[in-house]
Amino acid sequence: GAQIVPVPCSGKKPVVKGWNKLTVAEAAEQSHMDKFSPPTVTGLGIALGEQSAGLCTIDLDSDDVVHPFLALNPKLKASLRTVGKRGCNIWVRIQGEYPASAKLPDIGEWRSTGNQTVIAGQHPDGRHYSAAVKQPAVELTFDEIVWPPEWSLPWKVEIDAFEAQHGPILLPGTSPVLNQQNFVARFAGENDVLFEPSLGWFAYEVQTGLWKSQSA
């Protein structure tokens, strides 16, 4: 599925406030659908990431980087590809985890949760968005995407900085051993946990707003 967002004539910014927080049910309500009426709205955007079941786009700003990127990712040659003024957006449906939206310096952007990409309508320069490849978005894991080694990737910088502080997840050796410092740092960063020597472990439950006792 994909959550549609109305965008104005010759524009990119959605006309609906809070569009990136709409649930699927809210997006299907008639009051929301009425916002797609012309002449104010003539374009369609797609809310990405969590709102559209992992649908994301790789926004490449220059035609010069499109073919080298696809050469590294032949599977994506058959994926939905849309074009505005220059470059393109390659649409992918990611299975599992993926990074937050991030700029790719001098290249473009990785667009996911909290972002949107215009798929139909008129570009601000007067051209109309079109599909260079009219096929469904290819499904794959984020790790399957091959990024050119010379590109500066924000998520790679974060991983390198994390491992510089805590070491690799597996300690090298004849028989690799789990790096407990790395594991604990990851777990603490992804979960709300507390440890009290006299009481033990506690985890925060969003549903109840309470800290619940956990076994070791």
C-alpha positions as CSV (number, residue, x, y, z in Angstrom):
1,G,0.0,0.0,0.0
2,A,0.9,3.6,-0.4
3,Q,-0.5,6.7,1.4
4,I,-1.3,9.5,-1.1
5,V,-0.7,13.1,-0.2
6,P,-2.2,16.1,-2.2
7,V,0.3,18.6,-3.5
8,P,-0.5,22.0,-5.1
9,C,-0.2,23.0,-8.8
10,S,3.4,23.5,-9.7
11,G,4.6,22.8,-6.1
12,K,6.1,20.1,-4.0
13,K,4.9,20.9,-0.4
14,P,1.7,19.0,0.6
15,V,-1.4,21.1,1.2
16,V,-2.5,19.0,4.2
17,K,-1.1,20.0,7.6
18,G,0.2,17.0,9.6
19,W,0.2,14.8,6.5
20,N,3.2,12.9,7.9
21,K,1.2,11.8,10.9
22,L,-2.0,10.7,9.2
23,T,-3.0,7.1,9.8
24,V,-4.3,4.9,6.9
25,A,-7.8,5.2,8.3
26,E,-7.6,9.0,8.4
27,A,-6.2,9.2,4.9
28,A,-9.2,7.3,3.6
29,E,-11.8,9.6,5.2
30,Q,-13.8,11.8,2.8
31,S,-12.7,15.0,4.5
32,H,-9.1,14.1,3.5
33,M,-10.1,13.0,0.0
34,D,-11.9,16.3,-0.6
35,K,-8.5,18.0,-0.4
36,F,-7.5,16.5,-3.7
37,S,-10.0,18.6,-5.6
38,P,-8.6,20.8,-8.5
39,P,-7.7,23.5,-9.3
40,T,-5.8,24.0,-6.1
41,V,-4.5,20.5,-6.1
42,T,-3.2,18.9,-9.3
43,G,-0.4,16.8,-8.0
44,L,0.1,13.6,-5.9
45,G,2.8,12.8,-3.4
46,I,3.4,9.6,-1.6
47,A,4.1,9.6,2.2
48,L,7.1,7.3,2.6
49,G,8.4,4.8,5.1
50,E,6.1,3.7,7.9
51,Q,3.1,5.3,6.4
52,S,3.4,3.3,3.2
53,A,4.6,-0.1,4.4
54,G,8.3,0.6,3.9
55,L,8.0,2.3,0.5
56,C,11.0,4.6,0.2
57,T,12.8,6.5,-2.6
58,I,16.4,7.2,-3.6
59,D,16.4,10.7,-4.9
60,L,19.3,11.3,-7.3
61,D,19.7,14.9,-8.3
62,S,21.9,14.4,-11.4
63,D,21.6,12.2,-14.5
64,D,25.3,11.6,-14.2
65,V,24.9,9.5,-11.1
66,V,21.9,7.5,-12.1
67,H,23.5,5.0,-14.5
68,P,26.6,4.3,-12.3
69,F,24.2,3.7,-9.4
70,L,22.0,1.3,-11.4
71,A,25.1,-0.5,-12.7
72,L,25.8,-1.4,-9.0
73,N,22.2,-2.3,-8.4
74,P,20.9,-4.1,-11.6
75,K,17.9,-5.3,-9.6
76,L,16.7,-1.7,-9.3
77,K,16.7,-1.2,-13.1
78,A,13.3,-2.8,-13.1
79,S,11.9,-0.8,-10.2
80,L,9.5,2.1,-10.5
81,R,11.5,5.2,-11.5
82,T,10.0,8.7,-11.7
83,V,11.5,11.9,-13.2
84,G,10.9,15.6,-12.6
85,K,13.4,18.2,-13.8
86,R,16.6,16.2,-13.7
87,G,17.9,13.0,-12.2
88,C,15.2,10.7,-10.9
89,N,13.6,9.0,-7.9
90,I,14.1,5.2,-7.7
91,W,11.3,3.7,-5.6
92,V,12.0,0.7,-3.4
93,R,9.9,-1.2,-0.8
94,I,12.2,-2.1,2.1
95,Q,11.7,-5.2,4.1
96,G,12.9,-4.8,7.7
97,E,14.8,-1.9,9.1
98,Y,16.0,1.1,7.2
99,P,17.6,4.6,8.1
100,A,15.7,7.8,8.6
101,S,15.5,10.3,5.8
102,A,19.0,11.8,5.1
103,K,20.8,14.0,2.7
104,L,23.4,12.5,0.4
105,P,25.9,15.4,0.0
106,D,26.2,16.4,-3.7
107,I,24.2,13.4,-4.7
108,G,20.6,13.7,-3.6
109,E,18.6,12.2,-0.7
110,W,17.5,9.0,0.9
111,R,13.8,9.5,1.6
112,S,11.9,7.4,4.2
113,T,9.6,8.0,7.2
114,G,8.5,11.6,7.6
115,N,9.3,12.5,4.0
116,Q,7.3,12.3,0.8
117,T,8.0,12.2,-2.9
118,V,5.8,13.7,-5.7
119,I,4.8,11.0,-8.1
120,A,2.4,12.9,-10.4
121,G,1.7,16.5,-11.3
122,Q,3.6,19.5,-12.5
123,H,7.2,20.4,-11.5
124,P,7.8,24.0,-10.4
125,D,9.7,24.6,-13.6
126,G,6.7,23.7,-15.7
127,R,7.5,20.1,-16.7
128,H,5.3,17.3,-15.7
129,Y,6.5,14.3,-13.5
130,S,6.7,11.1,-15.5
131,A,7.6,7.5,-15.0
132,A,10.8,6.4,-16.7
133,V,10.1,2.8,-15.6
134,K,6.4,1.9,-15.1
135,Q,6.9,-1.1,-12.8
136,P,6.1,-1.8,-9.1
137,A,8.8,-0.8,-6.6
138,V,11.2,-3.7,-6.1
139,E,11.1,-5.3,-2.7
140,L,14.5,-5.8,-0.9
141,T,16.3,-5.3,2.4
142,F,18.2,-2.1,2.9
143,D,21.5,-4.0,3.2
144,E,21.0,-5.3,-0.4
145,I,21.4,-1.7,-1.8
146,V,25.0,-1.2,-3.0
147,W,26.2,2.4,-2.5
148,P,29.1,3.7,-4.5
149,P,32.2,3.7,-2.2
150,E,32.9,7.4,-2.9
151,W,29.6,8.6,-1.6
152,S,29.3,10.0,1.9
153,L,26.6,8.1,3.7
154,P,25.2,9.6,6.9
155,W,24.3,6.2,8.4
156,K,27.8,4.8,7.7
157,V,29.3,7.7,9.6
158,E,27.0,6.9,12.6
159,I,28.0,3.2,12.5
160,D,31.7,4.0,12.2
161,A,31.5,6.4,15.2
162,F,29.6,3.9,17.3
163,E,32.1,1.1,16.6
164,A,35.0,3.5,17.3
165,Q,33.5,4.0,20.8
166,H,32.3,0.4,21.5
167,G,34.3,-1.8,19.2
168,P,32.9,-4.1,16.5
169,I,29.9,-6.3,17.3
170,L,32.0,-9.4,16.9
171,L,35.5,-9.5,18.4
172,P,38.0,-11.0,15.9
173,G,39.7,-14.2,16.7
174,T,39.8,-17.9,15.7
175,S,36.3,-18.2,17.1
176,P,34.5,-14.8,16.9
177,V,33.0,-13.7,20.2
178,L,30.1,-11.3,20.8
179,N,31.4,-7.9,22.0
180,Q,29.3,-7.4,25.1
181,Q,30.0,-3.6,25.3
182,N,28.8,-3.2,21.8
183,F,25.7,-5.3,22.4
184,V,24.7,-3.6,25.6
185,A,25.2,-0.1,24.0
186,R,23.0,-1.1,21.1
187,F,20.3,-2.6,23.4
188,A,20.3,0.4,25.7
189,G,20.0,2.8,22.7
190,E,17.0,1.0,21.2
191,N,15.1,0.2,24.4
192,D,14.0,2.0,27.5
193,V,15.6,0.0,30.3
194,L,16.7,0.6,33.9
195,F,18.8,-1.5,36.3
196,E,18.6,-1.1,40.1
197,P,21.1,-3.4,41.9
198,S,18.6,-4.1,44.7
199,L,15.6,-4.6,42.5
200,G,16.8,-5.9,39.1
201,W,15.9,-5.0,35.5
202,F,12.9,-2.9,34.4
203,A,11.6,-2.1,30.9
204,Y,9.3,0.8,30.0
205,E,5.9,-0.2,28.5
206,V,4.5,2.5,26.1
207,Q,1.0,1.0,26.4
208,T,0.7,1.4,30.1
209,G,3.3,4.1,30.8
210,L,4.8,1.9,33.5
211,W,8.2,0.4,34.2
212,K,7.7,-3.4,34.3
213,S,10.1,-5.8,36.1
214,Q,12.1,-8.0,33.7
215,S,14.1,-11.2,34.3
216,A,17.8,-11.2,33.6
